[in-house]
């Protein structure tokens, strides 16, 4: 991180962006497009222009860069993710991340979904979205598939 970026972070004047290298919900989105979505979201929400985004590694289940971003959170106003679906799949891991962000007095934003989480009271809505997504992509039991004419 550049000296100027560190100073901006330390002054509490910015948000940290977070983008993905691996697919998000099955789609590969170029980094520059993810960055545009984050900047557009920040502008529409009247948030300070986010710093250069942290780019997550491509390995499935890897959250090393997100962990790094969360370590910086106390020196920022929060994190703007390209998509909330970049968060860990396990609800308990997401909850730990929410705890860290909110304990620092910061916010978590999902630019693609146009959702802001300002505190624990806001997490129920996104957790409902995660549950719906999980069930929508779940394979139906064999007996239901047989009734529906599937294999």
C-alpha positions in Angstrom: 0.0 0.0 0.0 1.3 3.4 -0.9 2.2 6.0 1.8 -0.7 8.3 0.7 -3.1 5.4 0.9 -1.9 4.5 4.4 -2.4 8.1 5.5 -5.9 8.2 4.0 -6.7 5.0 5.9 -5.2 6.2 9.1 -7.2 9.4 8.9 -10.4 7.4 8.7 -11.2 9.0 5.4 -11.9 6.1 3.2 -13.4 2.8 2.4 -11.5 -0.2 1.3 -12.7 -2.0 -1.8 -12.6 -5.8 -2.2 -12.8 -7.6 -5.6 -12.5 -11.2 -6.8 -10.3 -13.1 -9.1 -12.4 -16.3 -8.9 -16.0 -16.5 -10.2 -18.8 -14.8 -8.2 -22.0 -16.8 -8.4 -20.5 -18.6 -11.4 -19.5 -15.5 -13.4 -16.0 -14.2 -14.0 -16.0 -10.4 -13.9 -12.9 -8.5 -15.0 -11.2 -6.6 -12.2 -11.7 -3.2 -13.9 -15.4 -3.8 -14.2 -15.6 -4.8 -10.5 -13.7 -1.6 -9.7 -16.2 0.5 -11.7 -19.1 -1.1 -9.9 -17.6 -0.2 -6.5 -16.8 3.4 -7.5 -20.2 3.9 -9.0 -21.8 2.5 -5.8 -19.7 4.8 -3.6 -20.6 7.8 -5.7 -24.4 7.0 -5.7 -24.3 6.5 -1.9 -22.2 9.7 -1.3 -19.4 7.6 0.2 -15.8 8.7 0.0 -14.1 7.4 -3.0 -12.7 4.0 -2.0 -9.0 3.2 -2.0 -7.6 0.8 -4.6 -9.4 -2.5 -4.0 -7.8 -5.5 -2.4 -7.9 -8.4 -4.9 -8.6 -11.9 -3.5 -6.6 -14.8 -4.7 -8.2 -17.3 -7.1 -8.0 -20.4 -5.0 -11.5 -21.6 -3.9 -12.2 -20.9 -0.3 -9.3 -18.5 0.1 -9.9 -15.3 2.1 -6.4 -14.2 2.8 -6.9 -10.7 1.2 -10.3 -10.3 2.9 -8.6 -11.1 6.2 -6.0 -8.4 5.4 -8.8 -5.9 4.6 -10.4 -6.8 7.9 -7.2 -6.0 9.8 -7.3 -2.5 8.2 -10.9 -1.9 9.1 -10.4 0.0 12.3 -8.5 2.7 10.3 -11.2 3.0 7.6 -14.9 3.8 7.4 -15.6 0.2 6.2 -15.4 -2.1 3.3 -17.1 -2.1 -0.1 -17.3 -5.5 -1.6 -18.0 -6.0 -5.3 -20.6 -8.5 -4.2 -21.7 -9.8 -0.8 -21.5 -13.3 -2.4 -17.7 -12.9 -2.1 -18.1 -13.5 1.7 -17.4 -17.0 3.0 -20.1 -19.6 2.4 -20.3 -20.7 6.0 -22.6 -18.5 8.1 -20.4 -18.8 11.2 -17.4 -17.3 9.2 -19.6 -14.5 7.8 -20.8 -13.7 11.4 -17.2 -13.5 12.6 -16.5 -11.0 9.8 -19.6 -9.0 10.6 -18.5 -8.9 14.2 -15.0 -7.5 13.3 -16.4 -4.8 11.0 -19.1 -3.6 13.4 -16.9 -3.8 16.5 -14.7 -1.3 14.7 -17.7 1.0 14.1 -17.5 0.5 10.4 -19.9 -0.6 7.7 -19.9 -3.4 5.1 -21.3 -2.7 1.6 -22.2 -4.9 -1.3 -22.0 -2.8 -4.4 -23.6 -5.2 -6.8 -26.6 -5.9 -4.5 -26.8 -2.2 -3.5 -26.9 -3.3 0.2 -25.3 -1.6 3.2 -24.8 -3.3 6.5 -24.4 -0.7 9.3 -24.8 -3.1 12.2 -25.9 -6.5 13.4 -29.5 -5.5 12.9 -28.9 -5.4 9.1 -27.3 -8.9 8.8 -30.6 -10.8 8.9 -31.6 -9.5 5.5 -28.3 -10.6 3.8 -28.4 -14.0 5.7 -31.9 -14.5 4.3 -30.5 -13.8 0.8 -27.7 -16.4 1.4 -30.2 -19.0 2.5 -32.5 -18.4 -0.5 -29.4 -18.7 -2.8 -28.3 -21.9 -1.1 -31.7 -23.5 -1.5 -32.1 -22.3 -5.1 -28.9 -24.0 -6.0 -29.5 -27.2 -4.0 -30.2 -30.4 -5.8 -33.7 -31.7 -4.9 -34.0 -35.0 -3.2 -34.4 -38.0 -5.5 -38.1 -38.4 -4.6 -38.9 -34.8 -5.5 -36.8 -35.1 -8.7 -38.8 -38.2 -9.7 -42.1 -36.5 -9.1 -40.9 -33.5 -11.2 -39.8 -35.8 -14.0 -36.1 -35.2 -13.4 -33.4 -37.8 -13.1 
